Amino acid sequence: MFGLQPLGALALGTAFLCCFGTIYPLCAQTTGTFEQESDTLRGTVVNSLTHEPIGRALVYSPDNRYAAMTDSQGRFEFKFARAERAPTGGFAATSNLSSLQSYPRQYDATNRPFMLMARKTGFLPDNDGQQGFPLSATQQELTIPLVPEALIIGHILRPESDGSNRIQVELFRRQVREGREHWDSVGTVMSRSDGEFRFAELPAGSYKLVTHELLDRDPLTFNPRGQVFG
């Protein structure tokens, strides 16, 4: 009777050791495959002219599933989770823990966006007229250049004006198509009461301004809804 108790305790201790010896490699395997479960993309947003980093710029995907702000160094980072594949039929038929240890986990491709976009007030995208920057399935680094916007600010001087009559100003940009020069309208603005006008968010190029003169009218008899004569 007394001799059986040490043997029972020894058997129980051996069972616990076997269990711990089996669980420990599983924990180690899970930690080792953590990096395989995610896909990381790092990048920088820079000024295309000075190549300086741009902080507080918004980087986002066209479908708005991913978005991040750059830090003071213009850097951003995205982590895309991978979807784990289901085990094969041969593995599902067994419950042996040793098979679980030796079975390599497999992951499908991440659901990363096909392109990224960036914006910040005072800058324009610089990608040959395209709005986004394409991403490949294995790309890990991305640099997004932004172009500082151009501004055209001016004043219209009319000595006899009291500020009530505002002038319409139209801006044209020089374009070359098929070897021929064209002047395309960019937009129109109305001057302020002090005669100032402004065009913003313009790319680099050659521009010219055209003012649309006001028609002569008598403020006492002028009907805003009536027919206007030059």
Disulfide bonds with the S-S distance in Angstrom:
none
